[in-house]
Amino acid sequence: MVTVLLVIHILIAAALIGVVLLQRSEGGALGIGGGQSGGLVTGRSAANLLTRTTTILAVAFFASSIVLAILSGARGPERSIVAPKPTQEQPGQPAVPRAPISQ
């Protein structure tokens, strides 16, 4: 289930990036594309559609982020790839001390 949600999360992120890049720049943005009067997406209705789409995708992105964070915490005890695996002794058997090495 986490894998499916992660794939959906990545698709939402890619769509959000695409929609943001389609929007017309209104700020200076170092002079990139600010002086163009025409473009791929022009008009007030297109801007409203892109704004709504961006809002919906942003809400979906944050919601999927929260769900993935909750599910990752519910997996159980924290596992680290850096820390060595704890050695577990067989239950019911006492620990046998090693005999000292005599020289």
N, C-alpha and C positions, 0 to 999 in steps of 0.2 A: 504494500500500500504506500509505503514511503517512497518507493521508486516511482510509482505512478504520479504521486503529488510532486515529486522533484522534477519530473519531465514536464508536467503542466506548469510548474513554476518557471522553468527555463523558457518555455514557449511564451508565457505571459511577459517575461522580461524582454525577449526578443521583439515581441509585438510592441511593447512600450517604447523601446528604443526606436523602432521604425516610425511610430506615430509621432514621437517627439522630433525626429529628424525631418518629417514632412511639414511641420509647422513653419510658418513664415517668421523670420527673425524680426523683432520690433526694436531691439536694442542695437547699440553700435556693433557689438561683437567683432571688434577690430576691423570694421568695414567690410566684412564678408557678407555679401548678399543683402545688405541693408538698403542699397539704392535701387534695387530692382523694382520696377512698377508692376511687372507681370511675372507670372511664375506658374508652377504646376498647380498649386492650390491658391486660388484667389477668391475674394468675396467673403461677405460676412457669414453666410450660411455654412460655407466650408470650414471657416474658422470655428464656428460654434460646434460643428460635428466633430472636428479634431479635438476641441477642448473637452467635449463630453466623452469622447473615446479615451482620451488621456486620463481623465478622472476615473473612469470605470476600470481601465487597466491598472492604474495606480492603486485603487482600492483592492482589486483582485490580487495584485502583487503583495501588498502588505498583509492581506488576510492569509495568503498562502505561506508567507514568511512566518507568521505567527503560528499557524497550524504545524508547519515543519519544525519549528522550535519546540513546540509542546510535544510532538511525537518523538523528537530526538531525546528529550528528557525522560520520556516514559519507557524508554528501551531497557532500563535497568541500571545497574551500577556503572559508574564511569569507567571506561576502558581507555588506557593510554597506550600509544604505540611506542612511547619512549621508555616507560617503566617496564622492568622485566616481569615475566609472568610469575605469580606467586606459586611456590611449590606447595602442593597439598599432600599431606601424609595420608596413608590409608586409614580410614576410620576403624576404630576398634583395636588397632595394633599400637602398642607402646613404642615410643622412640627408642631405638637401640643405640647406646653410646658406642663410639668407636674406641677400640683399644689403643692406648698410647703406643707410639712407636719407640721401641727401646734401642739404644745405640750402644 
